[in-house]
Amino acid sequence: MRFSVFTASTPQWTPAEVAAILAYQGWDGVEWRITDQADAPDPGFWAGNRATWPLTGLEESLPAIARITREAGLGLSGIGGYVPSRDHAGVERMLAATAALGAGRVRVTMPAISDGNYRELFEATRRDLEWVAGRAARHGVTALVELHHRTIVASASAAIRLVDGLDPVHVGVIHDLGNLVIEGQEDHLAGFQILGPYLAHVHVKNAAWRPSGYAADGSTTWAEEWATLRDGQADVEAYLRALHRHGYDGWVTVEDFSTVLPLEDRLRDNLAYLRAIQRRICDVPADTTGGSAGD
């Protein structure tokens, strides 16, 4: 497995700063966030994120994206896009950009369940993905559907219904550990087996449900919160062990939205944690070259 970071989770840094720090810490790659976002007085994950490349003018930014990534010695685990599958013109641009960068795969977003009747959304999205599959094949890349709470594909079981029968070379699924804590949890190995050849990419973060107050009748109310990889409800080691048992040896992209640790410390600790797990489950020798990944 190779480990990368999705830049939605690095809002304080510019792309050049992100690339330099990831390379110094020993990460294998980066997954760039690409979207037009709202301004914010302070950098945030979803607004004012300094490590986000704007969708507007994307084509002019491609040489800089490629150069910053290449000069840092990082691989591209994929592109974190936000274009809905129904936006065919936008999807076409993202597929073309992914091909130009040699990134291999790009996320397209799925409708939220609040957008309408589930069955109607599902059927329309299937039609969209049939079109997307053809265009992805034309560009030689893979369009990714992410398992995400409160969308029409919160679980592996829902996702396989959506993509089954499409070419898995050009339409795949992102399995996301943290999102499944919130909605869609299934046995990890079973989920991977359900997806079969459509398991194309993996996102890792963690979350936990916390008491948030009391309802009018006195019963406890609950809300989800992002947590560190070590402290959330999901067992990261069990998850990676299941991936290893399944035979997955692709990218694992971290998107840690917790804020307990400062960003640089958070990234450093995440990589040390993941590398330690990798050594235990894959018999990978510890780094004895003096690298900084476990510093």
Protein Blocks (a to p, Z undefined) as FASTA:
>chain_A
ZZdddfklmmmbcfklmmmmmmmnopabdcdddddddddfbdcfkgopakbccfehklmm
mmmmmmmmmmnopacfbdcdfbdfklmmlmmmmmmmmmmnonopacdddddfklocfklm
mmmmmmmmmmmmmmmmmnopacdddddehiablbfklmmmmmgopafkloccdddfklmm
mnopacfklmmmmnmmmlmbdcddddddddfbdcfkopacdddddddfklmmbdfklmmm
mmmmnopacdcddddfbfkbcfklmmmmmmmmmmmmmmmmnopacdfehpaklZZ
